[in-house]
Amino acid sequence: RVKELVEDAKAQGAVVAAGGVPEDGPGYLFPATVLTNVSDGHRIVDEEQFGPVLPVLGFQDDDDAVRRANASPYGLQGSVWTKDLEKGASLAARLEVGTAAVNQA
């Protein structure tokens, strides 16, 4: 499933910044992967993938980021990555998720 979503994203113009190609061998291991040039509407963004793939999306401002995050039907976990921990905590509190984390970038 993860490989299918990555391939779909690449077909829609996503750029693989890291990873993206499973190693040969037994099992279903997929490398940590970072995708850029993706947006809302791409399956890798809109669907739960349960894999080590990070689609990187830009946003206009904090309100845009929170609105888009809360527009998802999923919400088990969310995180805010920032150097400003106070602002991160404020944004995390606005996320409609089961668990919100703040990671100091």
C-alpha positions as CSV (number, residue, x, y, z in Angstrom):
1,R,0.0,0.0,0.0
2,V,2.8,2.5,0.9
3,K,4.6,1.8,-2.4
4,E,1.4,2.3,-4.3
5,L,0.7,5.7,-2.6
6,V,4.3,6.9,-3.3
7,E,4.1,5.8,-6.9
8,D,0.8,7.6,-7.3
9,A,2.3,10.7,-5.8
10,K,5.3,10.6,-8.1
11,A,2.9,10.1,-11.1
12,Q,1.2,13.4,-10.0
13,G,4.5,15.3,-9.9
14,A,5.8,14.6,-6.3
15,V,9.5,14.9,-5.9
16,V,11.2,12.2,-3.8
17,A,13.6,14.2,-1.5
18,A,14.7,11.0,0.4
19,G,14.0,7.3,0.2
20,G,11.2,6.3,-2.0
21,V,12.5,2.9,-3.2
22,P,12.0,-0.3,-1.2
23,E,15.1,-2.4,-0.8
24,D,15.3,-5.8,-2.4
25,G,14.7,-8.6,0.1
26,P,12.1,-10.5,2.0
27,G,9.2,-8.7,3.7
28,Y,7.5,-5.4,3.2
29,L,10.1,-2.9,4.4
30,F,9.8,0.6,3.0
31,P,12.5,3.2,3.7
32,A,11.8,6.5,5.4
33,T,10.7,8.7,2.6
34,V,10.2,12.5,2.2
35,L,8.0,13.8,-0.6
36,T,7.8,17.4,-1.8
37,N,5.6,19.1,-4.5
38,V,2.5,17.5,-3.1
39,S,-0.8,19.1,-2.0
40,D,-4.2,18.4,-0.7
41,G,-6.0,16.1,-3.1
42,H,-3.0,13.8,-3.5
43,R,-3.7,10.3,-2.1
44,I,-0.5,10.3,-0.1
45,V,-1.8,13.4,1.7
46,D,-5.5,12.5,2.0
47,E,-5.4,8.8,2.9
48,E,-4.0,7.1,5.9
49,Q,-0.9,5.3,4.7
50,F,0.5,3.6,7.8
51,G,4.0,3.9,6.5
52,P,7.2,5.9,6.9
53,V,6.4,8.6,4.3
54,L,6.3,12.3,5.1
55,P,4.6,14.5,2.5
56,V,5.8,18.1,3.0
57,L,3.1,20.7,2.3
58,G,3.4,24.5,2.4
59,F,0.8,26.7,4.1
60,Q,-0.1,30.4,3.9
61,D,-0.2,31.1,7.7
62,D,-1.0,29.3,11.0
63,D,-4.8,29.5,10.5
64,D,-4.4,27.9,7.0
65,A,-2.3,25.0,8.5
66,V,-4.8,24.3,11.3
67,R,-7.8,24.6,9.0
68,R,-6.3,22.1,6.6
69,A,-5.2,19.7,9.3
70,N,-8.6,19.7,10.9
71,A,-10.3,19.2,7.5
72,S,-9.1,15.6,7.5
73,P,-11.4,12.8,8.6
74,Y,-8.5,11.3,10.4
75,G,-7.1,12.6,13.7
76,L,-5.4,9.9,15.8
77,Q,-2.3,12.0,16.2
78,G,-1.0,15.4,15.1
79,S,2.2,17.4,15.6
80,V,3.6,20.9,15.3
81,W,7.2,21.4,14.4
82,T,8.6,24.8,15.5
83,K,11.4,26.6,17.3
84,D,8.8,28.6,19.3
85,L,7.5,26.1,21.9
86,E,4.9,28.5,23.3
87,K,3.4,29.1,19.8
88,G,3.6,25.4,19.1
89,A,1.6,24.6,22.2
90,S,-1.0,27.1,21.2
91,L,-1.3,25.6,17.7
92,A,-1.3,22.0,18.9
93,A,-4.2,22.9,21.2
94,R,-6.2,23.9,18.1
95,L,-5.7,20.5,16.4
96,E,-8.7,18.2,16.4
97,V,-6.7,15.1,17.2
98,G,-6.5,12.4,19.9
99,T,-3.0,13.3,20.8
100,A,-1.1,16.5,19.8
101,A,2.7,16.8,20.1
102,V,5.0,19.7,19.8
103,N,8.5,19.0,18.4
104,Q,11.2,21.6,18.8
105,A,12.7,22.0,15.3
